[in-house]
Amino acid sequence: MIYYVIPRELADKYYEEFKRRFEGVEGVEVIIDRREGERRVELEHGGQRILRDRRRRRPGGTFPDL
């Protein structure tokens, strides 16, 4: 399924037009973005994303023998 997402601010102008344009295309749905705010915002970190190093360190800092 492919979702063609139209921002809320442009929905009045473009929603019906794109709905008609993709009406016969299988697997395409035109939707309006209705989210209220950014989901990544964490108030305790000032709204900044936290980047973490997810790599595992090897014991002793060496590579295994091949």
C-alpha positions as CSV (number, residue, x, y, z in Angstrom):
1,M,0.0,0.0,0.0
2,I,1.3,3.5,-0.9
3,Y,0.0,6.4,1.1
4,Y,0.0,9.8,-0.6
5,V,0.0,12.1,2.4
6,I,-1.3,15.7,2.0
7,P,-0.4,18.2,4.7
8,R,-3.4,19.6,6.6
9,E,-2.7,23.1,5.4
10,L,-3.0,22.0,1.8
11,A,-5.9,19.6,2.2
12,D,-8.7,22.0,1.2
13,K,-6.9,22.8,-2.0
14,Y,-5.5,19.4,-3.1
15,Y,-7.3,16.5,-1.4
16,E,-10.2,16.1,-3.9
17,E,-7.9,16.6,-6.9
18,F,-5.5,13.9,-5.8
19,K,-8.2,11.6,-4.7
20,R,-9.7,11.7,-8.3
21,R,-6.2,11.4,-9.8
22,F,-5.4,8.2,-8.0
23,E,-8.9,6.7,-7.9
24,G,-8.2,3.9,-10.4
25,V,-4.7,3.1,-9.2
26,E,-4.6,0.0,-7.1
27,G,-2.5,0.1,-3.9
28,V,-2.5,3.9,-3.6
29,E,-4.5,5.8,-1.0
30,V,-4.7,9.6,-0.5
31,I,-4.8,10.7,3.1
32,I,-4.6,13.9,5.1
33,D,-1.9,14.3,7.7
34,R,-3.8,14.9,11.0
35,R,-0.9,14.8,13.5
36,E,-1.0,17.5,16.1
37,G,2.7,17.8,17.0
38,E,6.1,16.3,16.7
39,R,6.4,12.9,18.4
40,R,10.1,13.0,18.9
41,V,10.1,16.0,21.3
42,E,11.3,15.1,24.8
43,L,11.0,18.0,27.2
44,E,13.7,16.8,29.5
45,H,16.3,17.0,26.7
46,G,15.2,20.3,25.3
47,G,13.5,18.7,22.3
48,Q,16.8,17.5,20.8
49,R,17.3,13.9,19.6
50,I,19.7,11.8,21.5
51,L,22.2,9.9,19.4
52,R,23.4,6.8,21.0
53,D,26.3,4.5,20.0
54,R,24.7,1.1,19.7
55,R,27.9,-0.7,18.7
56,R,29.0,-3.4,21.1
57,R,32.6,-3.2,22.4
58,R,34.7,-6.3,22.3
59,P,36.3,-7.4,25.6
60,G,39.8,-6.1,25.7
61,G,39.3,-4.0,22.6
62,T,40.7,-6.5,20.2
63,F,39.4,-8.4,17.2
64,P,38.9,-12.1,17.3
65,D,41.4,-14.4,15.6
66,L,40.4,-15.5,12.1
